[in-house]
Amino acid sequence: MVTPTTDHHILDPFSESSSSHPHSSEPDITNGNHVSSTKTRNNEKKQKRHKILFLDAYDSFSNNITSLLTTLLDDVDVYVLSIDSPLLDPTSPGFGKRFRRELAQYTAVVCGPGPGSPDNDADVGLMNHIWQLTAAEQADGEKGGEGGALLPVLGICLGFQSLVKYGGGEVKRLKRGLHGMVREVLHHPPGSGGGDDEGNGNIFRGVKPFKATLYHSLCGDIGQHEVSDADWEEGGAKWKPIEGCPDLLPLAWVEEKRVDGEVERILMGVKHMRKPFWGLQYHPESVCTEKEGNKVIENWFKEALSWNEEKGRVVVEVAESERLAHQATKPSLLSMLHAPIGDEQKTSSTASESNKIWWEGMGTRPEHRSVTVRLPHSVQVSDVVEELGLDGLDKVMVLESANAAATALSRADVRGRYSIIAAGLEEALRLEYHTGDEYATFKLHKINGLQVDLSERVLLDSYGGIWGLVASFHEIRSLVGGVELPDLPFLGGFMGFITYEQGLSDIDIRLEERPHHRPDVCLAWVTKSVIIDHSLGLAHIQELYSSDKSVDDAAWMRSTADRLVSASAHRRHHFINDLPSPAKKVKTRRPSTIPSIQTPLIQEYEVKVKTCQDFIAAGESYELCLTDQTKITRPLSDMIPSSASQEHQAMQQQRQQHPASLTFTRKQQQQHRSPSPIPSPWHLYKTLRSRQPAPFASYLRLGGATLVSASPERFLTYDRHGRCSMRPMKGTVRKSEAVSTLEQAEKILHVPKEEAENLMIVDLVRHDLHSICGAGNVEVSDLLKVEEYQSVFQMITVVEGQLPSTSDKKKYTGLDVLAASLPPGSMTGAPKKRSCELLQQIEQNSERSLYSGVVGYMCVSGRGDWSVTIRSLFRWDDERVAVQGQGEDSQSEEEEHEVWHIGAGGAVTILSTPEGEREEMFTKLAGPLRVFADLG
C-alpha cells in the first residue's frame, strides 16, 4: 500500500455543515503541503526575498512544485512562465536579449515536468535555451564578465530529461512506465569514495534514505547499461561520469527489478560538471514522496546561492510590471472584472434602457426566512417532490443524499445528511452559456404566474468570461456579512449543471464545430427550496426575498408546510414499496415501443485502451481516463406540455387555494396522470435511486436537458469561511460473493495499479487547489481510503484547501476553485490538458456533454457543493430520431423517439489490461442501464 511516511495530525472537521452531502473530518498529510510553523508565508516585510523562475511545461503537478519551493525555502517567491510563452518567442527579433534580461531578475530557475519528450522541441520550448546559456553572455546581450546570463537551474522530470539530452545522453523508453509508483531513491553515501560526495555540488549530501513518487515512462540514458555489474557496484562506476557523457555526474538511481529478472538502472539525479545545472527524475512535490527528500531541494538552493555569490552574480531588481513571468497563484475572478460590481446593465447587448436592467435588479439585497416541519421516518425525498407536484414539471432540480436512510446498505461514512429540492423554477431567473460564445443569456419564463418569456444576451468581454459574470452576479446577491445564518447547506442561490466541454474550454482546448447550441453552463437562481435533514427528520421550507419589498408575503412557505404536514399523516408505506411498477409485458403490434440499446463494442473499446497505453508509453500522458457512451433510443415519454400536465397544474392551483383539504395518496395521484406505458424520467430516477442509492444523487430538468444521476463522487465543496474540499475517486471493485466485505475490497484495491490511479489524480487535484489557495494552503487529509457503496467499493482521497484572505473587491470564493479545476481530474487523467487533447482524438471528438461534468450549487451564504456527473443517464429535448413504427392498421408510419446517453469508463495506466478496463467500464454501465430493463 502506498502511504506517506511522514507524521499526520488531525484537523478539526468543518465548523459548519457545508454541503448537501456528507463530509468527514480528515487528517493532514505533510508532503501534501510542506508547511512548518517557521516557514509559512506571512505579511511581514522581509529585507530581501529571493525569486525563482519556474518554467511550466503544462504539467498537472506544477503548482505543487511552486508551493514546495515557496514553503520549504526561506524568503522565496516563485514566478511562472510557460515554455511557449508568446512574450518570449524564440523566432522573434531580439529574443536573446529579452530572454537574458528576464533571467537576470531571478536567483535560480526550475525547469518543470510535463508531457512529451525532449526530442520534441515543442514539448520543452524555452528549456533548450536555458541549457545553452554561457557565463560570457551578459543580461544586456553584450559579451564579457564571468557569471553573466548563466544562472543555477534545477530540472525536474521532463526538465531533468532535457538536461540529460543537453549533456550528451539520450532519452529512451523504460521497459515499463512507472507512473504513480513509489520507489526508494539510491544516492551516493558521503565518504564512500568516488564521485562528488564531499559537497561541491552533491545535493544529496546529508540526506538519509527515502522513497519518492515516479511519474515517467521515459528515462535518461548516459550509457549505464553498458557498464558491467562488477564495475557498477564494486568499482563505483554508478557514481562517476560515464564515457560518452563526461559532463554529467550521476547523483541518484532507482534499480528496478523487472519480470524478466533483469535490473533496469534508472537515473534519478544528475549534476552538470561545467555549469550550475542539476536534475531530478522523481517528483519531490508528490504527496507520497517522503519528507526526507525535501533536504535535496534545500541543498540545491544552497548550492544555487553559493554559486551566485562565488561568481559575483547580482540579481537585477525590477518593477513587477516589467516582469514577463507571473505569480503562481491566479488572481481572483472578482479582481479581474473590468466593470465595477453592480454595473452589469452597462454590458447588455440591447439598446433599450428598460431591457438593460430587468435581470440586473432581480434578487439584490436578499433576506432569508424559513419554517420547519417534522417528517415521519417513512417519508422519502421522492414523496416530498411528488407531494409538491414537482415531478411532472419541465423544470426540476433535486440534489439528494439517496443513501442517507438508515436502511441503506452503504456504510455511514459515505451517507449524506441533507437533500435539496428546488421549487418555483418556472419563475426562477436562469443563466445559460454555450461554450465559445461571446455572450451569456439570462432567461425568465414567468413572473407572479404570468408568462413573460424574457431573454437577454449579456456580453462577456468586461467580465473576462462566463465565470466573471457568474462571480459578479452572485457577489451582489450574497447575504451580507455579520448576519446570523441558519446552519443549513443551502439557503438559495445558483443551482445547475456544467458540461465536460465547458471544462475543456476552461483549459484552452479548442472544440470541433458543434451541431447544436445547447447550454454548457446552465444555472437557475433558486429562491424557493426545501431542505430535508435526514439525520433529524426535518423539512426546512425556505425562501429568499427582497428586503425592499413592501409586502411580506410568506404564503408559499405556509402552504408548502401545511401540505407536507397533512400529507405526512397519510404516509405509512415503506420506501421499498414506493417504486414505479415495471411496465406490463404485453403483446404489441408496435415493435418501436421497445427501447433500442447500443453499447460500446468490446473489441473497439479494447483497441482504445491499447491506444491509450501507447501514448502513455511514449511519455505523452501518465494516465488517461477513457470513456465511451451507450445510446438508448425509446418512444417519447413525458415531454411537456401535455393535456396531463395541464390537468396537473389545475390540481395544483386547487391545492394552493385549499392546501389542507387536498391530500392525495400515491394511487390517487397516479390515476390523474398520463397512462403512457413509457416510464417517465422521474420514474427512471426513482428506480435508479432505489437500486443504487448514492450520496450525490441528482434529478434535473433544466435548459433542455434531463439528468438522472446516482453519482457517488463529490467534486468540490466549500464553506462560507473559504475551506474547500475535493474527493477524487479512483479504484473500483464490484460487489460479489467473492468480494462482499470492506476488508476483502481493501486487499484488492490496495495494489500498485489501483493506488497509482488514485495517487495521480490526488496530485493533480492538489495542483488545481494550489492555483487558487496558494502555497502552503493545501492538505491531503484522507489518502487512499476504500469506501463501501450499494453495488461497488471505491477508493477515495480527500484533499482540502483554504482560500487566501484578501479585500472584498479582490476576494476569492469557492467559484474561483470551481472554475480553475474543471473538467474534473478524475475524468481526464494527468497531465490534464495533454490528456484531454489525446482523449478527444481517441474518443473521436464525441461529446461527453453532461457526463464527466458537474452538478451542484453555490449558495448566497458562500457555501457550495458540486458532484461529478457519473453513474448517470441524460437526454436533450432537441435530440430526436425518426423510427419506423407500425400503426393500428398495420401501416408503417414514422414516429419520433428520444435518445438517452450513459457514459462509462475508467482510468487507463501502463499497468492496465484491455480486458480489465473493458470489464470496469461495463461494471459502471450496468447500474444506470438496468433501469430501462427494470421498467420495461
Summary of the structure (lengths in Angstrom):
residues: 936
radius of gyration: 29.8
end to end distance: 44.2
largest distance: 97.5
contacts: 3285
relative contact order: 0.13
helix: 29%
strand: 27%
